[in-house]
């Protein structure tokens, strides 16, 4: 059992946050499942989140954890760390 399965209030809060913006780009990527929803007013987004079952909310969170942007951001961060380590090792 994961945190998502054992804490529905936490998952609801995470999904609500995802309705505002992508956690990676802080924008609204057009290829995101939540793109159209993010164009709605906050009241409508809240209604939508409340209308979902706990299982549907968990699926949305899991989908976002597997989003390609997550992997790209992680790869970019890893490349940045490697670049910084090389620069420190090589010196000026």
Secondary structure, DSSP 4 states (H G I P E B T S, - for coil): --HHHH-HHHHHHHHHHHTT--TTTSS--TTSTTHHHHTS-HHHHHHHHHHS-HHHHHHHHHHHHT-HHHHHHHHHHHHHHHHHHHHHHH--
